[in-house]
Amino acid sequence: MFKKDNLRLGLALGFIAPLLSLVVYYFVKFSMFSVSDFFHYISDNKRVITGIVVPCLILNIALFTLYINTHRDKTAKGIFAVTLVYAIIALLLKFLL
């Protein structure tokens, strides 16, 4: 499945990888808080958004690099597109909320 060169696969991987990374980040750094407390903490402390988004997007960068180096460009395009969307949303959350 992961050997395909498919834009949809790239979009799916690009969407799921940061969410998976966020779950891991939550359990490593904030496991003593409930999930709702975690999101309240993020909404109250906008400076933390950058610190949380960067590790989440690192997994996408690794996936993008893997797919580019194996010449599966359509999948890499999907990962890159979703990474840009995540980054723009993170910036909007940080500066507009």
Secondary structure, 3 states (H helix, E strand, C coil): CCCCCCHHHHHHHHHHHHHHHHHHHHHHHCCCCCHHHHHHHHHHCCHHHHHHHHHHHHHHHHHHHHHHHCCCHHHHHHHHHHHHHHHHHHHHHHHHC
